[in-house]
């Protein structure tokens, strides 16, 4: 069946991304919640408020993270949308930061791709961090109405300039996820995913997270 072929493509995408090599790794479980609100202003523009609560074990040397991120979006063609946003992030026991974000989102058929550029202003950091984050994903409807759907994606973090002088640059992190979602009404949908994150640290053990993630969105 056509949807099964799409499911195979999603599985291969995540398995390939999760296969990032690591000589050694520091692994732990986390829990991420991601509630969001979306409002359509007209046929082509809208605003979105994303929040996140990321719970980690302090015993593993990982701090909880909370953020709020406000986006404005403008669709410029059938397949392309431009977005700009601002974020304030609180790391419980770590350095807080503010981010500015710009991205282009491309959608065609089952494919969902995104290219994000962000500027990171970490409290008391030596300089502004610049990072490029391409993401490649798929979304597959499981029924004719699109009530149930599968999603999978892989994201790569390329640090162009570290927030510390002489800090690590290049490929510094990789994330992949796969999950199932349900549209409960025209205004509310939710999904449950497994996400794997990997902080790449040359000369040291990579930091790997295994994460059940719950995403909820209400739209006006």
N, C-alpha and C positions, 0 to 999 in steps of 0.2 A: 504494500500500500504506500501511497505517496507520503503520508505523514510519518510512516515508519522509516523511510529513507531520510527524511528530515531529522528524525530522532537520532539515527546513526551519525549524521553529520554533526549534530550537537555533541554527542558523546565523544566523537573523535576530536573535536575542537578542545574540549576540556581535558581529555586524557593527554593530548599532545602538550597543552600548556602546563599541566601538572607534572610533566616529566622533566622539568628544569633540574639539571644535575646539581647535586650538593655533596661535597665530600663528607661533611658532617652537618648536623642540624640540631637546633634547640627547639623542641616541639612542645606545644601546649594547646589545650582547648579553650575556646572563647565563645561568647554569645553576643550576636549583634542584632539590634532592633532598628528598624528604619521607617518610622512613620513620616508621611508627607502629605501636603495639600497642594492642589493644582486649581488654578482659575483661568478660564479662557476669556480673553478680553475681546477678541473678534475672531474671524475665520482663520487668521494667520499668526496671531500673537497671543501670548499668555504669560503668566507668572507662576512660579512654583516655589514652595517652601519645603525644603528637605531638612529633616533632623535625624540624628543618629545617637544611639546609646550603645557603646561597645564595652562589654564587661569582660575583664581579664583578671587573672590571678596575680596579686601582688607578690605572692610567694615565688612565682616564676619570673619576677623582675619586670612585669608588664603592668602598665597603669591603665585604668579605665579612661575612655575618651567620650566626650559629648560634643556635638556641634550642631549649629543651625546654619543653613545655606539658602540664600535667596537668589533665584534665577529669573531673568527675563528672557523670553524666547521670541524669535521671529522666523517664520517659515518663508524661505525665499524661492522655493520651487517645490514640485511634487515630492522630491526625495531628499531635499536638504533643508536643515534648520540651523540658524545661528543663535547662540546663547551666550550670555554674560552673567556672571554672578559674583557674590561676595559671601564669605564664610567667616564665622568666628568659632574657634575650636578650643576646648578646655581639656587639658590632660591632667587628670587627678594625680598630683605628685610629680608632674613633669612640666615642661615649658609650654605655655599656651601660645596660640598663634592666630593671625588673621590671614586670609587668603583672598586673592582676586583671581577669577577664573574666566576663561574664554574658550568656547568650544564650537565645533561644527559637528552636527549629527547627520548621518546618512542612513536612510532606510530604503530598502528595495526588496520586495518579496519577504522571505523569512529572515533576511540579513539586517542586523542592527549594528552599525559601526560608528565610532566616535573618536575625534581627535581633540584633546584638551591641552591647553597651555595654562599653567598656573604660576602665580607669584606668591611666595611664602614669606610672611613677615613674622618670624618667631621672636617672642619676647626676649630681649637681651641677647639676641643673636648678632654675630659680627656683620652680616650682610644679608641682602634679600636673596632668597632661593628661587631658582627658576627650574620648572620641571615640565616635561612633555609626557602625556599619558594617552597613547593610542589604545583603543579597546575594540575587539572584534567579537561579534556575538550573533546568535540566531534566536528567533522566537517562532515556535511552531504551535499553531492552534490544533487542539485535539478533537474539536467538534465543529460542526458547520457554523454555529453561532459564535464561536470564539470564547465560550464561557470558561473552558479549561484550556490551559496552554502550558507548554514547556519552554524554558529559556536556558541558555548557556552562553557564557562569554569568557574571554580571556583578556586581561589588561596588563600592560607593561609600563613601567615607570622609568623614564630616562631623565636623570638629573643633569641639567645643563650647567647649573651653578649651585653649589651647596650653600646652606645657610652658615656654614663655618668656613673660614679661610683655609684652603688646602684640603677641604673635605672631599668625600667620595663623589665622583661623577660617573656618567655612563648609565648602564642598566643597573638599577639599585633595588628594584622590587618587581615581583610578578604576582598577579592574583588570577584565580580562575574559579568559576562557580557553575553549578547546574541545579535546577530546581523546577518545581511545578507551581502554577498559580491558578487562581479562580476569580472570575468576575462575579461578585455577588449581586451587583446592581449596576445600572448605568453610571453610578457615581462612586462606587467603592469596589476595589479589588485588593487582593492580598496574595502573597506567595511565600513559599518556604523553600530555602535553598541550602545546599552545602557549599561553603566557600573555603578555598585554600589560599593562604597568603604566604609569601616567602620573601623576607628581607635578605638581600644578597650582600654578604660582608666578606670581602676578600681577606684571606688569612685567618678568618675566625669562623665559628659555626654559624651557618645561616639561621635566622629566626623564622620558624614555620608555625603558622596558626591553622587549626582545624576548627571551622566555625559553622554552626547552624545559624542561619540568618532569616529573620522574619521581616518582610517588607509589607507595608500597608499604605494605600493611597486613597484619599478622598478627593473628588474633583467637583467643582461647582459649575 
